[in-house]
Amino acid sequence: MNPKFPHINVKLVGEDGNAFAIMGRVTRAMRKGGCTDADIDAFRKQATSGDYDNLLRTVMETVTTDEDEDDYPNDLLDELDEEMERTVSGED
């Protein structure tokens, strides 16, 4: 999925799943990422126009989320995992 603002990343997994909490995190990230008030208003209007599934769909259409990890090539993920292991073990 190619979100409208791919440079803005919002973590969903392991965070508060309450709809208002999600909207707050996305809104803050959009502001921090340089989105206009019109962009944020459009997101909020679309996100609140339906049910919880609509909210999540709108989030994923608007910003990059940790759910988008499946879009990365496996070799890139393996590389990142190896780099993280080296960093944690102090090899770097």
Helices and strands as residue ranges (DSSP letters): E 5-10, H 19-32, H 37-47, H 52-62, E 63-65, G 66-71, H 74-89
